[in-house]
């Protein structure tokens, strides 16, 4: 689930519709990440000439350069997932309302007791 405050703290800017972050990667490329209000994430990489770079998305593409781009892209996206979103333990609207109610009225949160499901699975 997107967290507006965390996104802004992670360098995103809100353009009135989407959260957008542009950052240089590998000293020559620009990674643009766009997150809409629903939490859908879109990313694009542009080379130093401003041309889109997509080879990192092709599984069969190999070589040192594409490997470095792919590794950096994955590092940034994993960091984004870990630091800019809240975990969503429950999927149904009813369960989410119940958790919010408990948090609001009892100042408590779910506890996940089973090692097999440390972050929930519902």
C-alpha positions as CSV (number, residue, x, y, z in Angstrom):
1,X,0.0,0.0,0.0
2,X,1.5,3.4,-0.9
3,X,2.4,5.7,1.9
4,X,2.4,9.3,0.8
5,X,4.7,10.5,3.6
6,X,7.3,7.8,2.9
7,X,7.2,8.5,-0.8
8,X,7.9,12.1,-0.2
9,X,10.7,11.2,2.2
10,X,12.2,8.9,-0.5
11,X,12.6,11.8,-2.9
12,X,9.3,11.5,-4.8
13,X,7.4,14.6,-5.9
14,X,3.7,14.8,-6.2
15,X,2.6,16.4,-9.5
16,X,-1.1,16.5,-8.6
17,X,-1.8,13.1,-10.1
18,X,1.2,10.9,-9.6
19,X,4.3,10.5,-7.4
20,X,7.4,10.9,-9.6
21,X,11.1,10.4,-8.8
22,X,14.0,10.8,-11.3
23,X,17.5,9.7,-10.3
24,X,20.7,9.1,-12.1
25,X,22.0,5.6,-12.1
26,X,25.4,4.3,-13.2
27,X,26.6,7.9,-13.8
28,X,25.0,8.0,-17.2
29,X,21.4,6.9,-17.2
30,X,18.2,8.3,-15.7
31,X,15.7,6.1,-13.9
32,X,12.2,7.6,-13.7
33,X,9.7,6.0,-11.4
34,X,6.0,6.9,-11.5
35,X,3.5,5.7,-8.9
36,X,-0.2,6.5,-9.4
37,X,-2.8,7.0,-6.7
38,X,-3.8,3.3,-6.8
39,X,-0.2,2.2,-6.2
40,X,0.7,1.1,-9.7
41,X,4.4,1.5,-10.4
42,X,5.8,2.4,-13.8
43,X,9.5,2.8,-14.4
44,X,11.6,3.9,-17.4
45,X,15.3,4.2,-18.0
46,X,16.8,6.7,-20.4
47,X,20.3,6.8,-21.7
48,X,22.5,9.9,-21.7
49,X,21.0,11.0,-25.0
50,X,17.5,10.8,-23.6
51,X,16.6,7.6,-25.5
52,X,14.6,4.9,-23.7
53,X,16.7,1.9,-22.6
54,X,14.9,-1.4,-22.3
55,X,17.5,-4.1,-22.7
56,X,17.6,-4.6,-18.9
57,X,14.0,-6.0,-19.1
58,X,15.0,-8.7,-21.7
59,X,15.9,-11.9,-19.7
60,X,18.0,-13.3,-22.5
61,X,20.1,-10.1,-22.8
62,X,23.5,-10.6,-21.2
63,X,26.8,-8.8,-21.0
64,X,28.5,-6.7,-18.4
65,X,26.8,-3.4,-19.2
66,X,23.2,-4.8,-19.3
67,X,24.0,-6.8,-16.2
68,X,25.1,-3.7,-14.3
69,X,22.0,-1.8,-15.4
70,X,19.7,-4.7,-14.5
71,X,21.4,-5.1,-11.0
72,X,21.1,-1.3,-10.3
73,X,17.5,-1.2,-11.5
74,X,16.6,-4.1,-9.3
75,X,18.5,-2.7,-6.3
76,X,16.6,0.7,-6.6
77,X,13.2,-1.0,-7.1
78,X,13.7,-3.3,-4.1
79,X,14.8,-0.4,-2.0
80,X,11.7,1.4,-3.0
81,X,9.4,-1.5,-2.1
82,X,11.1,-1.8,1.3
83,X,11.2,1.9,2.3
84,X,8.3,3.6,0.5
85,X,5.4,1.3,0.9
86,X,3.5,-0.1,3.9
87,X,3.0,-3.8,4.1
88,X,-0.5,-4.8,3.3
89,X,-1.2,-7.9,5.4
90,X,-4.9,-8.2,4.5
91,X,-6.5,-8.0,1.1
92,X,-10.3,-7.7,1.8
93,X,-11.9,-4.4,2.5
94,X,-13.6,-5.9,5.6
95,X,-10.3,-7.1,7.1
96,X,-8.7,-3.7,6.4
97,X,-11.5,-1.9,8.1
98,X,-11.3,-4.2,11.1
99,X,-7.6,-3.6,11.5
100,X,-8.1,0.1,11.3
101,X,-10.8,-0.1,13.9
102,X,-8.6,-2.0,16.3
103,X,-5.7,0.3,15.7
104,X,-7.9,3.4,16.3
105,X,-9.9,2.2,19.3
106,X,-7.5,0.0,21.1
107,X,-4.1,1.3,19.9
108,X,-3.1,-2.1,18.8
109,X,-2.0,-3.9,15.6
110,X,-2.1,-7.5,14.3
111,X,0.4,-9.9,15.6
112,X,1.6,-12.7,13.3
113,X,2.5,-15.7,15.4
114,X,3.3,-18.4,12.8
115,X,6.9,-18.5,11.4
116,X,5.6,-19.9,8.2
117,X,3.6,-16.6,7.7
118,X,5.7,-13.9,9.4
119,X,4.0,-11.0,7.6
120,X,0.6,-12.4,7.2
121,X,-0.9,-13.9,4.0
122,X,-4.5,-12.9,3.9
